[in-house]
Amino acid sequence: MCPGNAKNGRNLCALRWLKQTKRSGTTDEFNAFYGTLTSDQLGKYNEEAKNLVSNDAWNKNVNEGQIY
């Protein structure tokens, strides 16, 4: 699995999932995981991604943040 370049909640989640949960996970495995997230969890990823972008803080370390 290789997350895209877009700076959004889905990719933020994917980066953290790959780093902290399933290092060599596949796209299908991530899609299954992502499909189980609640609207609250999705909202947290989207809000954090939005804040990281607006604060110009999206960098190589975003994958080390919290998994919701």
C-alpha positions, 0 to 999 in steps of 0.5 A: 500500500502506498498512500497518495500525495493528497494531504487529507484525513484518509491519507493521514490515517493510512500513513499512521496505520502503515507505520504503527499497525500494519507496516506491510499492509495492503490496500485491501487491508487498509480499506477494510480497516478504514471501513470500520472507523466511526464517523467520529474517528473519520472526523478526527482524522479530517480535522487533524489533517486540515489543521496540519495543512493550515499550520504548514505542519504536514511533514514526514513525522505525521505518521507518528501521531495518534491512531483514532 
